[in-house]
Amino acid sequence: MNPPDDSLWRDRFIQINMTRIGGTLVVLLGLIVWQTDIFTPGGSLIGFPVAILGLITSFGGPIWLAKRWKRRDGR
């Protein structure tokens, strides 16, 4: 089996980091919705689950991607 070229590893690195950044942005959006008056007066409780989903994505997404790639690469 030939080793993958550098572009594959670069693309995977970018995907992992974009998953982390995206999850962090979702957490921030959820906190803004939950705690501020920007969208609704007094905040909205819907922001709490959004923030939790962002945390799960930020921490669990890269792990899931790595496991998926290991399985697909045959390791």
Chimera marker file (.cmm) of the C-alpha trace (Angstrom):
<marker_set name="trace">
<marker id="1" x="0.000" y="0.000" z="0.000" r="1" g="1" b="0" radius="0.5"/>
<marker id="2" x="1.405" y="3.393" z="-1.003" r="1" g="1" b="0" radius="0.5"/>
<marker id="3" x="1.568" y="6.171" z="1.589" r="1" g="1" b="0" radius="0.5"/>
<marker id="4" x="-0.886" y="9.008" z="0.932" r="1" g="1" b="0" radius="0.5"/>
<marker id="5" x="0.523" y="12.233" z="-0.435" r="1" g="1" b="0" radius="0.5"/>
<marker id="6" x="0.875" y="15.427" z="1.588" r="1" g="1" b="0" radius="0.5"/>
<marker id="7" x="-2.287" y="17.008" z="0.182" r="1" g="1" b="0" radius="0.5"/>
<marker id="8" x="-4.444" y="14.339" z="1.856" r="1" g="1" b="0" radius="0.5"/>
<marker id="9" x="-2.910" y="15.056" z="5.268" r="1" g="1" b="0" radius="0.5"/>
<marker id="10" x="-3.156" y="18.809" z="4.729" r="1" g="1" b="0" radius="0.5"/>
<marker id="11" x="-6.837" y="18.506" z="3.816" r="1" g="1" b="0" radius="0.5"/>
<marker id="12" x="-7.540" y="16.362" z="6.870" r="1" g="1" b="0" radius="0.5"/>
<marker id="13" x="-5.727" y="18.832" z="9.117" r="1" g="1" b="0" radius="0.5"/>
<marker id="14" x="-7.828" y="21.658" z="7.702" r="1" g="1" b="0" radius="0.5"/>
<marker id="15" x="-11.051" y="19.664" z="8.166" r="1" g="1" b="0" radius="0.5"/>
<marker id="16" x="-10.263" y="18.920" z="11.803" r="1" g="1" b="0" radius="0.5"/>
<marker id="17" x="-9.454" y="22.545" z="12.549" r="1" g="1" b="0" radius="0.5"/>
<marker id="18" x="-12.539" y="23.829" z="10.716" r="1" g="1" b="0" radius="0.5"/>
<marker id="19" x="-14.651" y="21.431" z="12.795" r="1" g="1" b="0" radius="0.5"/>
<marker id="20" x="-13.125" y="22.834" z="15.986" r="1" g="1" b="0" radius="0.5"/>
<marker id="21" x="-13.555" y="26.447" z="14.855" r="1" g="1" b="0" radius="0.5"/>
<marker id="22" x="-17.126" y="25.839" z="13.678" r="1" g="1" b="0" radius="0.5"/>
<marker id="23" x="-18.052" y="24.190" z="16.975" r="1" g="1" b="0" radius="0.5"/>
<marker id="24" x="-16.576" y="27.113" z="18.883" r="1" g="1" b="0" radius="0.5"/>
<marker id="25" x="-18.556" y="29.598" z="16.792" r="1" g="1" b="0" radius="0.5"/>
<marker id="26" x="-21.753" y="27.643" z="17.469" r="1" g="1" b="0" radius="0.5"/>
<marker id="27" x="-20.978" y="27.738" z="21.216" r="1" g="1" b="0" radius="0.5"/>
<marker id="28" x="-20.492" y="31.500" z="21.054" r="1" g="1" b="0" radius="0.5"/>
<marker id="29" x="-23.714" y="31.950" z="19.096" r="1" g="1" b="0" radius="0.5"/>
<marker id="30" x="-25.590" y="29.820" z="21.619" r="1" g="1" b="0" radius="0.5"/>
<marker id="31" x="-24.217" y="31.853" z="24.504" r="1" g="1" b="0" radius="0.5"/>
<marker id="32" x="-25.157" y="35.086" z="22.762" r="1" g="1" b="0" radius="0.5"/>
<marker id="33" x="-28.708" y="33.864" z="22.180" r="1" g="1" b="0" radius="0.5"/>
<marker id="34" x="-28.988" y="32.537" z="25.729" r="1" g="1" b="0" radius="0.5"/>
<marker id="35" x="-27.483" y="35.412" z="27.712" r="1" g="1" b="0" radius="0.5"/>
<marker id="36" x="-28.019" y="38.631" z="25.754" r="1" g="1" b="0" radius="0.5"/>
<marker id="37" x="-30.864" y="40.774" z="24.471" r="1" g="1" b="0" radius="0.5"/>
<marker id="38" x="-29.685" y="40.761" z="20.850" r="1" g="1" b="0" radius="0.5"/>
<marker id="39" x="-32.390" y="38.447" z="19.487" r="1" g="1" b="0" radius="0.5"/>
<marker id="40" x="-35.025" y="38.435" z="22.227" r="1" g="1" b="0" radius="0.5"/>
<marker id="41" x="-35.413" y="40.549" z="25.363" r="1" g="1" b="0" radius="0.5"/>
<marker id="42" x="-33.985" y="38.697" z="28.359" r="1" g="1" b="0" radius="0.5"/>
<marker id="43" x="-32.297" y="36.055" z="26.237" r="1" g="1" b="0" radius="0.5"/>
<marker id="44" x="-33.736" y="32.788" z="25.048" r="1" g="1" b="0" radius="0.5"/>
<marker id="45" x="-33.419" y="29.356" z="26.605" r="1" g="1" b="0" radius="0.5"/>
<marker id="46" x="-32.925" y="27.818" z="23.143" r="1" g="1" b="0" radius="0.5"/>
<marker id="47" x="-29.338" y="29.107" z="23.232" r="1" g="1" b="0" radius="0.5"/>
<marker id="48" x="-28.350" y="26.607" z="25.937" r="1" g="1" b="0" radius="0.5"/>
<marker id="49" x="-28.874" y="23.445" z="23.837" r="1" g="1" b="0" radius="0.5"/>
<marker id="50" x="-27.247" y="25.193" z="20.872" r="1" g="1" b="0" radius="0.5"/>
<marker id="51" x="-24.172" y="25.875" z="23.019" r="1" g="1" b="0" radius="0.5"/>
<marker id="52" x="-24.089" y="22.257" z="24.206" r="1" g="1" b="0" radius="0.5"/>
<marker id="53" x="-24.307" y="20.981" z="20.619" r="1" g="1" b="0" radius="0.5"/>
<marker id="54" x="-21.435" y="23.289" z="19.698" r="1" g="1" b="0" radius="0.5"/>
<marker id="55" x="-19.345" y="21.865" z="22.545" r="1" g="1" b="0" radius="0.5"/>
<marker id="56" x="-20.074" y="18.314" z="21.444" r="1" g="1" b="0" radius="0.5"/>
<marker id="57" x="-19.124" y="19.202" z="17.883" r="1" g="1" b="0" radius="0.5"/>
<marker id="58" x="-15.978" y="21.044" z="18.908" r="1" g="1" b="0" radius="0.5"/>
<marker id="59" x="-14.645" y="18.221" z="21.073" r="1" g="1" b="0" radius="0.5"/>
<marker id="60" x="-16.205" y="15.117" z="19.517" r="1" g="1" b="0" radius="0.5"/>
<marker id="61" x="-16.088" y="16.042" z="15.846" r="1" g="1" b="0" radius="0.5"/>
<marker id="62" x="-12.313" y="15.733" z="15.373" r="1" g="1" b="0" radius="0.5"/>
<marker id="63" x="-12.285" y="12.413" z="17.231" r="1" g="1" b="0" radius="0.5"/>
<marker id="64" x="-15.080" y="11.095" z="15.035" r="1" g="1" b="0" radius="0.5"/>
<marker id="65" x="-13.275" y="12.249" z="11.882" r="1" g="1" b="0" radius="0.5"/>
<marker id="66" x="-10.016" y="10.579" z="12.935" r="1" g="1" b="0" radius="0.5"/>
<marker id="67" x="-11.781" y="7.272" z="13.679" r="1" g="1" b="0" radius="0.5"/>
<marker id="68" x="-13.597" y="7.439" z="10.346" r="1" g="1" b="0" radius="0.5"/>
<marker id="69" x="-10.365" y="8.032" z="8.448" r="1" g="1" b="0" radius="0.5"/>
<marker id="70" x="-8.552" y="5.213" z="10.282" r="1" g="1" b="0" radius="0.5"/>
<marker id="71" x="-11.325" y="2.800" z="9.396" r="1" g="1" b="0" radius="0.5"/>
<marker id="72" x="-11.333" y="3.916" z="5.768" r="1" g="1" b="0" radius="0.5"/>
<marker id="73" x="-7.532" y="3.760" z="5.485" r="1" g="1" b="0" radius="0.5"/>
<marker id="74" x="-7.508" y="0.185" z="6.808" r="1" g="1" b="0" radius="0.5"/>
<marker id="75" x="-5.584" y="0.744" z="10.023" r="1" g="1" b="0" radius="0.5"/>
<link id1="1" id2="2" r="1" g="1" b="0" radius="0.2"/>
<link id1="2" id2="3" r="1" g="1" b="0" radius="0.2"/>
<link id1="3" id2="4" r="1" g="1" b="0" radius="0.2"/>
<link id1="4" id2="5" r="1" g="1" b="0" radius="0.2"/>
<link id1="5" id2="6" r="1" g="1" b="0" radius="0.2"/>
<link id1="6" id2="7" r="1" g="1" b="0" radius="0.2"/>
<link id1="7" id2="8" r="1" g="1" b="0" radius="0.2"/>
<link id1="8" id2="9" r="1" g="1" b="0" radius="0.2"/>
<link id1="9" id2="10" r="1" g="1" b="0" radius="0.2"/>
<link id1="10" id2="11" r="1" g="1" b="0" radius="0.2"/>
<link id1="11" id2="12" r="1" g="1" b="0" radius="0.2"/>
<link id1="12" id2="13" r="1" g="1" b="0" radius="0.2"/>
<link id1="13" id2="14" r="1" g="1" b="0" radius="0.2"/>
<link id1="14" id2="15" r="1" g="1" b="0" radius="0.2"/>
<link id1="15" id2="16" r="1" g="1" b="0" radius="0.2"/>
<link id1="16" id2="17" r="1" g="1" b="0" radius="0.2"/>
<link id1="17" id2="18" r="1" g="1" b="0" radius="0.2"/>
<link id1="18" id2="19" r="1" g="1" b="0" radius="0.2"/>
<link id1="19" id2="20" r="1" g="1" b="0" radius="0.2"/>
<link id1="20" id2="21" r="1" g="1" b="0" radius="0.2"/>
<link id1="21" id2="22" r="1" g="1" b="0" radius="0.2"/>
<link id1="22" id2="23" r="1" g="1" b="0" radius="0.2"/>
<link id1="23" id2="24" r="1" g="1" b="0" radius="0.2"/>
<link id1="24" id2="25" r="1" g="1" b="0" radius="0.2"/>
<link id1="25" id2="26" r="1" g="1" b="0" radius="0.2"/>
<link id1="26" id2="27" r="1" g="1" b="0" radius="0.2"/>
<link id1="27" id2="28" r="1" g="1" b="0" radius="0.2"/>
<link id1="28" id2="29" r="1" g="1" b="0" radius="0.2"/>
<link id1="29" id2="30" r="1" g="1" b="0" radius="0.2"/>
<link id1="30" id2="31" r="1" g="1" b="0" radius="0.2"/>
<link id1="31" id2="32" r="1" g="1" b="0" radius="0.2"/>
<link id1="32" id2="33" r="1" g="1" b="0" radius="0.2"/>
<link id1="33" id2="34" r="1" g="1" b="0" radius="0.2"/>
<link id1="34" id2="35" r="1" g="1" b="0" radius="0.2"/>
<link id1="35" id2="36" r="1" g="1" b="0" radius="0.2"/>
<link id1="36" id2="37" r="1" g="1" b="0" radius="0.2"/>
<link id1="37" id2="38" r="1" g="1" b="0" radius="0.2"/>
<link id1="38" id2="39" r="1" g="1" b="0" radius="0.2"/>
<link id1="39" id2="40" r="1" g="1" b="0" radius="0.2"/>
<link id1="40" id2="41" r="1" g="1" b="0" radius="0.2"/>
<link id1="41" id2="42" r="1" g="1" b="0" radius="0.2"/>
<link id1="42" id2="43" r="1" g="1" b="0" radius="0.2"/>
<link id1="43" id2="44" r="1" g="1" b="0" radius="0.2"/>
<link id1="44" id2="45" r="1" g="1" b="0" radius="0.2"/>
<link id1="45" id2="46" r="1" g="1" b="0" radius="0.2"/>
<link id1="46" id2="47" r="1" g="1" b="0" radius="0.2"/>
<link id1="47" id2="48" r="1" g="1" b="0" radius="0.2"/>
<link id1="48" id2="49" r="1" g="1" b="0" radius="0.2"/>
<link id1="49" id2="50" r="1" g="1" b="0" radius="0.2"/>
<link id1="50" id2="51" r="1" g="1" b="0" radius="0.2"/>
<link id1="51" id2="52" r="1" g="1" b="0" radius="0.2"/>
<link id1="52" id2="53" r="1" g="1" b="0" radius="0.2"/>
<link id1="53" id2="54" r="1" g="1" b="0" radius="0.2"/>
<link id1="54" id2="55" r="1" g="1" b="0" radius="0.2"/>
<link id1="55" id2="56" r="1" g="1" b="0" radius="0.2"/>
<link id1="56" id2="57" r="1" g="1" b="0" radius="0.2"/>
<link id1="57" id2="58" r="1" g="1" b="0" radius="0.2"/>
<link id1="58" id2="59" r="1" g="1" b="0" radius="0.2"/>
<link id1="59" id2="60" r="1" g="1" b="0" radius="0.2"/>
<link id1="60" id2="61" r="1" g="1" b="0" radius="0.2"/>
<link id1="61" id2="62" r="1" g="1" b="0" radius="0.2"/>
<link id1="62" id2="63" r="1" g="1" b="0" radius="0.2"/>
<link id1="63" id2="64" r="1" g="1" b="0" radius="0.2"/>
<link id1="64" id2="65" r="1" g="1" b="0" radius="0.2"/>
<link id1="65" id2="66" r="1" g="1" b="0" radius="0.2"/>
<link id1="66" id2="67" r="1" g="1" b="0" radius="0.2"/>
<link id1="67" id2="68" r="1" g="1" b="0" radius="0.2"/>
<link id1="68" id2="69" r="1" g="1" b="0" radius="0.2"/>
<link id1="69" id2="70" r="1" g="1" b="0" radius="0.2"/>
<link id1="70" id2="71" r="1" g="1" b="0" radius="0.2"/>
<link id1="71" id2="72" r="1" g="1" b="0" radius="0.2"/>
<link id1="72" id2="73" r="1" g="1" b="0" radius="0.2"/>
<link id1="73" id2="74" r="1" g="1" b="0" radius="0.2"/>
<link id1="74" id2="75" r="1" g="1" b="0" radius="0.2"/>
</marker_set>
